Amino acid sequence: MNSQTLAPQTSTARLIADSPVTSGPAPVADPYVVFDRVQKSYDGQSLVVKDLNLTIGKGEFLTMLGPSGSGKTTCLMMLAGFETATSGEIRLDGKNINDVPPHKRGIGMVFQNYALFPHMTIGENLAFPLEVRALGKSEREEKISRALDMVQMGQFRNRRPSQLSGGQQQRIALARALVFDPKLVLMDEPLGALDKQLREHMQFEIKALHDRLGITVVYVTHDQGEALTMSDRVAVFNDGRIQQLAPPAELYERPHNSFVAGFIGENNKLPGRIERLENGKALVRLATGELIDATAVNIREKGQETLVSIRPERVEFKPEMMPRDAHRISATVRDVVYMGDILRARLCVAGSDDFVMKYRNTLGQRRLTAGETIEIGWHPEDARALDPV
């Protein structure tokens, strides 16, 4: 991670998300969580969170996504109260919570390691946050039963965590976070310890609970599949800053820079140079001389180097499937991998030896073979000329 020396904050434009390439999305209609020019340093020299401006709406499911060390978990810990912002202000429902201790913020928390008390029964684990809040016994019993029913674990009330599977323990951790009716729930890599099938099942369960209860959820993960499946919006972090903040479909279809394009989903990148730039469209000369059209993103001038981004599933090799205005180019097949529902072909295209094309495994589908030359094509709108990295 690059370091940045701490300095007085400048009067930059107030954005919902501090992005180096975009002015940010439209203001949130019903703001609930606000990070206002928040910065965080552990050593007084380098910043792990850099001038963060982020607004989360009431009832929203927002995911903070990024690689390890990008600052996403630090943001979550500051919101929870386990870390203190070096500068800036964090507000919850309009109130500054910088100096409010964690147990007084009224926030539910779900961790990757579940954090259940092993010596307590499931019922006792759920009772703990209610006892801290001095609720009476009858009210505690009602809330515990309701929370266990939410996650379909009522019959396990008298068991201990060691008697449950990983998926069951995660359900209990979720129930404990919801038992005191918080308006905000934070989740830090909550499904990281589960196997793939159970993780995917829990994604839908958590999202269904969110939709049913109308709570605000801030979710941290490095798994892009989780982020795209569950979120209303996704904030992609890198080097302490939000690179893009958008709904999942927009993030995938219209990445704002090369980092987002490379981090979200599989992506082909062809190096080239801008030959013409007009009305948001670019004519790009690839390294091998071919000219292709692309949507210009974060491109400022003619002659600028670029990477042209094309998603593997948007590439076609069957003439009848190509759009009329498809850009066509010759490709040589390196290998084809059978993946069940799809086939993944690796091609040599315009000097790139790792150009990927994905196509459905349908009845009667022609199988490509290594070494053959084919013509591939894609719609010009599926090609995006991005900043080089």
C-alpha positions in Angstrom: 0.0 0.0 0.0 1.3 3.5 -0.9 1.7 5.8 2.1 0.4 9.3 2.3 1.7 11.8 4.8 -0.9 13.2 7.1 -1.8 16.8 6.2 -4.6 19.3 7.0 -7.7 18.5 5.1 -8.5 20.7 2.1 -11.9 22.1 1.3 -12.6 19.6 -1.5 -16.1 19.2 -3.1 -18.5 17.3 -0.9 -19.1 14.0 -2.5 -20.9 10.9 -1.4 -17.9 8.8 -2.4 -14.3 10.2 -2.8 -13.4 8.8 -6.2 -10.3 9.8 -8.2 -12.2 9.5 -11.5 -15.8 10.5 -10.9 -17.9 13.1 -9.1 -19.8 10.3 -7.4 -23.5 9.1 -7.5 -26.5 11.2 -6.7 -27.1 12.1 -3.1 -28.8 9.5 -0.9 -32.5 10.3 -0.3 -32.6 9.2 3.4 -29.0 9.3 4.8 -28.4 7.2 7.8 -24.7 6.6 8.1 -22.3 9.4 7.0 -18.5 9.4 6.8 -17.5 13.0 6.5 -13.9 13.5 5.4 -12.8 10.6 7.6 -9.1 9.7 7.7 -7.3 7.0 9.7 -3.6 6.5 10.5 -2.2 4.0 12.9 1.4 5.4 13.0 0.7 9.1 12.5 2.5 9.1 9.2 0.7 7.0 6.6 -3.1 6.9 6.0 -4.9 3.6 5.6 -8.2 5.5 5.0 -7.9 8.8 3.0 -10.4 11.6 3.1 -13.4 9.3 3.0 -16.8 10.8 2.2 -19.6 8.2 2.1 -23.3 8.3 2.8 -25.4 5.1 3.3 -29.1 5.3 3.1 -31.6 4.0 5.7 -32.5 0.4 4.9 -29.7 0.1 2.4 -27.4 -3.0 1.9 -24.0 -1.5 1.2 -20.9 -3.7 0.7 -17.4 -2.5 1.1 -15.4 -4.6 -1.3 -11.6 -4.6 -1.9 -8.4 -6.5 -1.6 -6.6 -7.0 1.7 -5.2 -3.8 3.1 -7.5 -1.5 1.0 -9.1 0.1 4.1 -12.6 -1.5 4.0 -12.3 -3.3 7.3 -10.8 -0.2 9.0 -13.9 1.8 7.9 -16.2 -0.9 9.4 -14.3 -0.9 12.7 -14.5 2.9 12.9 -18.2 2.7 12.4 -18.5 0.0 15.0 -16.4 2.0 17.5 -13.5 -0.4 17.8 -11.2 2.0 16.0 -11.1 5.8 16.3 -11.0 8.1 13.3 -7.8 10.2 13.1 -9.8 13.1 11.6 -13.2 13.7 10.2 -16.7 12.8 11.5 -18.9 9.7 11.5 -22.6 10.3 12.0 -25.3 7.8 12.7 -28.9 8.9 12.1 -27.7 12.5 12.2 -25.7 12.3 15.4 -21.9 12.4 15.7 -20.7 9.1 17.2 -16.9 9.7 17.1 -16.8 9.6 20.9 -19.6 7.2 21.6 -18.4 3.8 22.9 -19.3 0.6 20.9 -21.8 -0.7 23.4 -23.8 2.5 23.2 -24.1 2.8 19.5 -26.9 0.2 19.2 -25.2 -1.6 16.3 -25.4 -5.3 15.6 -22.1 -7.0 14.6 -21.4 -10.3 12.9 -17.8 -11.5 12.6 -16.1 -14.2 10.5 -15.2 -16.3 13.5 -18.8 -16.1 14.9 -17.5 -14.9 18.4 -20.0 -17.0 20.3 -19.3 -17.8 23.9 -18.4 -21.5 24.0 -19.4 -22.0 27.6 -23.0 -20.7 27.1 -26.0 -22.3 25.4 -27.4 -20.7 22.3 -30.2 -19.1 24.3 -27.6 -17.7 26.7 -25.5 -16.3 23.9 -28.6 -14.5 22.6 -29.6 -13.3 26.0 -26.2 -11.6 26.7 -26.7 -8.4 24.6 -30.2 -8.1 26.1 -29.0 -8.5 29.7 -26.4 -5.8 28.9 -29.3 -3.5 27.9 -31.1 -4.4 31.2 -34.2 -5.9 29.5 -36.6 -7.9 31.7 -36.8 -11.7 31.6 -40.1 -11.9 29.7 -39.0 -9.4 27.1 -35.7 -11.3 26.7 -37.4 -14.6 26.2 -39.7 -13.1 23.5 -36.8 -11.5 21.6 -34.7 -14.6 21.8 -37.5 -16.8 20.4 -38.2 -14.3 17.6 -34.5 -14.0 16.6 -34.0 -17.8 16.6 -37.1 -18.2 14.4 -35.8 -15.6 12.0 -32.8 -17.9 11.3 -34.8 -21.2 11.6 -32.7 -22.3 14.7 -35.4 -22.4 17.4 -34.9 -26.1 18.1 -31.2 -25.5 19.0 -31.7 -23.1 21.8 -30.3 -25.4 24.6 -27.2 -26.6 22.6 -23.7 -25.1 22.9 -21.8 -23.7 19.9 -19.5 -26.8 19.8 -22.6 -28.9 19.0 -23.4 -26.9 15.9 -22.0 -27.0 12.4 -20.2 -23.9 10.9 -23.3 -22.9 9.0 -25.5 -23.2 12.1 -23.1 -21.2 14.2 -23.1 -18.5 11.6 -26.9 -18.4 11.8 -26.7 -18.0 15.6 -24.2 -15.2 15.2 -26.6 -13.5 12.9 -29.5 -14.0 15.3 -27.4 -12.5 18.2 -26.7 -9.4 16.1 -30.5 -9.0 15.4 -31.9 -10.0 18.8 -32.0 -6.4 20.3 -33.6 -4.9 17.1 -30.7 -2.8 15.9 -31.3 -0.4 13.0 -27.8 -1.0 11.7 -26.0 -4.3 11.4 -22.3 -4.6 10.4 -20.9 -7.8 8.9 -17.1 -8.4 8.6 -16.4 -11.3 6.2 -19.2 -13.3 7.9 -19.2 -16.2 5.4 -15.5 -16.6 4.9 -15.2 -19.8 6.9 -18.0 -21.6 5.1 -17.7 -23.9 2.1 -18.8 -22.7 -1.3 -22.3 -24.2 -1.4 -23.2 -23.2 2.1 -21.7 -19.7 1.6 -23.9 -19.2 -1.5 -27.0 -20.4 0.5 -26.3 -18.0 3.4 -25.9 -15.1 1.0 -29.5 -15.5 -0.1 -30.7 -16.0 3.5 -29.0 -12.8 4.7 -30.3 -10.8 1.8 -33.8 -12.1 2.4 -33.6 -11.2 6.1 -32.4 -7.7 5.1 -35.4 -7.2 2.7 -37.9 -8.5 5.3 -36.7 -6.5 8.3 -35.7 -3.3 6.5 -32.5 -2.9 8.5 -29.4 -1.1 7.2 -26.5 -3.4 6.5 -22.9 -2.6 6.0 -21.1 -5.7 4.7 -17.3 -6.1 4.3 -15.9 -8.7 1.9 -13.1 -9.4 -0.6 -15.4 -11.8 -2.5 -16.8 -10.0 -5.5 -19.5 -12.7 -6.0 -21.0 -11.9 -2.5 -20.9 -8.2 -3.2 -22.7 -8.5 -6.6 -25.3 -11.0 -5.3 -26.3 -9.2 -2.1 -25.8 -5.5 -2.3 -27.9 -2.5 -3.2 -24.7 -0.6 -3.8 -21.0 -1.6 -3.7 -18.1 0.6 -2.7 -14.9 -0.7 -4.2 -11.9 0.2 -2.1 -8.2 0.3 -3.0 -5.3 2.1 -1.3 -7.6 3.7 1.3 -10.0 5.3 -1.2 -13.3 4.4 -2.9 -12.5 3.8 -6.5 -16.2 3.5 -7.5 -19.5 3.4 -5.7 -22.5 2.0 -7.7 -25.2 -0.6 -7.9 -23.8 -4.1 -8.8 -24.9 -4.0 -12.5 -23.4 -0.6 -13.1 -20.2 -1.6 -11.4 -19.8 -4.7 -13.6 -21.0 -3.1 -16.9 -19.5 0.3 -16.5 -16.3 0.3 -14.4 -14.7 3.7 -13.9 -11.1 2.7 -14.1 -8.8 -0.2 -14.8 -8.6 -1.3 -11.1 -12.4 -1.7 -10.9 -12.6 -3.5 -14.3 -9.9 -5.9 -13.2 -11.2 -6.5 -9.7 -14.8 -7.0 -10.6 -15.3 -10.2 -12.7 -13.0 -11.6 -15.3 -11.8 -9.1 -17.9 -9.8 -9.0 -21.0 -7.4 -6.0 -21.4 -5.9 -5.1 -24.7 -3.2 -2.4 -24.7 -3.4 0.4 -27.2 -3.3 4.2 -27.9 -6.1 6.7 -28.5 -6.2 7.7 -32.2 -9.4 9.7 -31.9 -11.5 11.0 -29.0 -15.0 12.5 -29.6 -18.2 12.6 -27.7 -17.2 10.0 -25.2 -16.1 7.6 -28.0 -12.6 6.5 -28.7 -10.9 5.0 -31.7 -8.0 2.8 -30.4 -5.1 1.5 -32.2 -4.0 -1.8 -30.6 -0.4 -2.8 -30.2 -0.6 -5.0 -33.3 -2.1 -2.1 -35.4 -5.8 -3.0 -35.5 -8.2 -0.1 -35.0 -11.3 -0.7 -32.8 -14.0 1.5 -31.4 -14.6 1.8 -27.6 -16.4 3.9 -25.0 -13.9 6.3 -23.5 -13.7 6.1 -19.7 -11.2 8.2 -17.8 -9.5 9.1 -21.0 -8.5 12.8 -21.4 -6.7 13.2 -24.7 -5.7 11.8 -28.1 -2.4 9.9 -28.0 -3.0 8.7 -24.4 -2.1 5.0 -23.7 -5.1 2.9 -22.8 -6.3 -0.6 -21.9 -9.4 -1.7 -23.8 -11.6 -3.8 -21.5 -13.9 -6.5 -22.9 -15.8 -9.1 -20.7 -15.2 -12.7 -21.8 -19.0 -13.5 -22.0 -19.5 -10.6 -24.5 -17.1 -12.2 -27.1 -18.8 -14.3 -29.8 -17.2 -16.6 -32.4 -20.4 -17.8 -34.1 -21.3 -15.4 -37.0 -25.0 -15.7 -36.5 -24.6 -14.5 -32.9 -22.6 -11.4 -33.7 -24.4 -8.1 -33.8 -24.4 -6.3 -37.2 -22.0 -3.6 -36.1 -19.7 -6.1 -34.2 -16.0 -5.4 -34.3 -14.3 -8.5 -35.8 -10.8 -9.7 -35.3 -8.7 -12.9 -35.9 -7.9 -15.1 -33.0 -5.9 -18.4 -32.4 -7.2 -20.9 -29.9 -4.7 -21.8 -27.2 -6.8 -24.2 -25.2 -10.4 -24.8 -24.1 -11.5 -25.7 -20.6 -14.7 -27.6 -19.9 -16.5 -26.0 -16.9 -19.9 -27.7 -17.0 -22.4 -25.1 -17.9 -19.8 -23.0 -19.9 -16.7 -23.5 -21.9 -13.7 -21.2 -21.4 -11.4 -20.7 -24.4 -8.1 -19.0 -24.1 -7.1 -17.2 -27.2 -4.2 -15.3 -28.8 -5.7 -11.9 -29.9 -3.9 -8.7 -31.0 -0.7 -9.7 -29.2 -2.4 -10.9 -26.0 -1.9 -14.6 -25.2 -4.5 -14.6 -22.4 -7.6 -13.3 -24.1 -10.6 -15.3 -22.7 -13.9 -16.1 -24.3 -16.7 -17.9 -22.5 -19.6 -19.5 -24.2 -22.6 -21.7 -23.2 -22.3 -25.5 -23.3 -25.5 -26.1 -25.4 -26.6 -29.2 -27.2 -24.8 -29.5 -30.6 -22.3 -26.7 -29.6 -19.2 -26.8 -31.9 -16.1 -27.5 -29.8 -13.1 -25.4 -30.5 -9.7 -27.1 -30.7 -6.3 -25.8 -29.8 -4.4 -24.3 -32.7 -7.3 -23.4 -34.9 -7.9 -19.9 -36.2 -11.3 -18.3 -35.7 -12.9 -14.9 -36.1 -14.3 -13.4 -33.0 -16.4 -10.3 -32.5 -18.1 -8.0 -29.9 -20.4 -5.1 -29.8 -18.5 -1.8 -29.8 -20.4 -0.7 -26.6 -18.9 -3.7 -24.8 -15.4 -2.4 -25.3 -14.2 0.3 -22.8 -11.1 2.3 -23.2 -9.7 2.7 -19.7 -6.7 4.3 -18.0 -3.6 2.0 -18.2 -2.2 0.4 -15.1 
